[in-house]
């Protein structure tokens, strides 16, 4: 059986898409064949950054043996503490190191690698986020992490799927962070063109 592993965060898990279950669930339905020779393992976990994915990557891949690996990360790396941009969850330098390590691990397994960039946020609702008031997201900072992924993908000649400019405020849920059903559909439609 051919399989794809997707490593993401709450957006990959499908938060705020009660209709379709998120873009990964839609992709799974789209790719399923009558004899089910293709399987998607959604290894996305809410709140995770590249740091947490890196810590569990070997175990997850060993268990599944997927030869296509999709990373949809960056937004949880980019947030910062107490409105201080000098205190990011994962510094830009560490983020670069983590992405490079993930790529190296994939190359050791001769896997096809795809990166999906982070989405934009509605800053009026996430500076700070209501459920964790020491955490701040802003689009300028998210774009720095997005650009970093894009540059690394260019260096390694990897597929990079841009989603930052894909969504507008109306494509976000009421929390200003996660895509709503329409936003997830937009992501799915773009991603499916590359799979």
Secondary structure in CASP SS format (residue, H / E / C, confidence):
PFRMAT SS
TARGET T0000
AUTHOR 0000-0000-0000
METHOD secondary structure of the structure
MODEL  1
X C 1.00
X E 1.00
X E 1.00
X E 1.00
X E 1.00
X E 1.00
X E 1.00
X C 1.00
X C 1.00
X H 1.00
X H 1.00
X H 1.00
X H 1.00
X C 1.00
X C 1.00
X C 1.00
X C 1.00
X C 1.00
X C 1.00
X C 1.00
X C 1.00
X C 1.00
X H 1.00
X H 1.00
X H 1.00
X H 1.00
X H 1.00
X H 1.00
X H 1.00
X H 1.00
X H 1.00
X C 1.00
X C 1.00
X C 1.00
X C 1.00
X C 1.00
X C 1.00
X E 1.00
X E 1.00
X E 1.00
X E 1.00
X E 1.00
X C 1.00
X C 1.00
X C 1.00
X C 1.00
X C 1.00
X C 1.00
X C 1.00
X H 1.00
X H 1.00
X H 1.00
X H 1.00
X H 1.00
X H 1.00
X H 1.00
X H 1.00
X H 1.00
X H 1.00
X H 1.00
X H 1.00
X H 1.00
X H 1.00
X H 1.00
X C 1.00
X C 1.00
X C 1.00
X E 1.00
X E 1.00
X E 1.00
X E 1.00
X C 1.00
X C 1.00
X C 1.00
X H 1.00
X H 1.00
X H 1.00
X H 1.00
X C 1.00
X E 1.00
X E 1.00
X C 1.00
X C 1.00
X C 1.00
X C 1.00
X C 1.00
X C 1.00
X E 1.00
X C 1.00
X C 1.00
X C 1.00
X H 1.00
X H 1.00
X H 1.00
X H 1.00
X H 1.00
X H 1.00
X H 1.00
X H 1.00
X H 1.00
X H 1.00
X H 1.00
X H 1.00
X H 1.00
X H 1.00
X H 1.00
X H 1.00
X H 1.00
X C 1.00
X C 1.00
X C 1.00
X E 1.00
X E 1.00
X E 1.00
X E 1.00
X E 1.00
X C 1.00
X C 1.00
X C 1.00
X C 1.00
X C 1.00
X C 1.00
X H 1.00
X H 1.00
X H 1.00
X H 1.00
X E 1.00
X E 1.00
X E 1.00
X C 1.00
X C 1.00
X E 1.00
X E 1.00
X E 1.00
X E 1.00
X E 1.00
X C 1.00
X C 1.00
X H 1.00
X H 1.00
X H 1.00
X H 1.00
X H 1.00
X H 1.00
X H 1.00
X H 1.00
X H 1.00
X H 1.00
X H 1.00
X H 1.00
X H 1.00
X H 1.00
X H 1.00
X H 1.00
X H 1.00
X H 1.00
X C 1.00
X C 1.00
X E 1.00
X E 1.00
X E 1.00
X C 1.00
X C 1.00
X C 1.00
X C 1.00
X C 1.00
X C 1.00
X C 1.00
X H 1.00
X H 1.00
X H 1.00
X E 1.00
X C 1.00
X C 1.00
X C 1.00
X C 1.00
X C 1.00
X C 1.00
X E 1.00
X C 1.00
X H 1.00
X H 1.00
X H 1.00
X H 1.00
X H 1.00
X H 1.00
X H 1.00
X H 1.00
X H 1.00
X H 1.00
X H 1.00
X H 1.00
X C 1.00
X C 1.00
X C 1.00
END
